[in-house]
Amino acid sequence: MTPTPDRRFEVRSPANTRAIVVAPRLEMACIIMDASTSGLRIRLDRKLALPREVQIVDIARGIAIDAEVAWTKGQEAGLKQKGQSSLRGLTPSRLAAARAAFQRAGGR
């Protein structure tokens, strides 16, 4: 069987970072498996249909990443990054759910 060629133009860096997926009526722990300048690959605790738009809370970095789901396969999902914001200090109201999830996870 011939391996599928990697269609990405950017180098992906392994991350293995704890994170949280946040969307309306959804908050779930995940792991950021790898990242590039424009995307992420995450692994969820269980197979779940994600909404098209999500926020990924990177607990270690204290940021919320606005993302669009590009693909899903089993417990993994590929996301296209659309922007990021700090969850430390004052945050806009659109980040209220992400900030609350960050604080519950022990972020400061």
Disulfide bonds with the S-S distance in Angstrom:
none
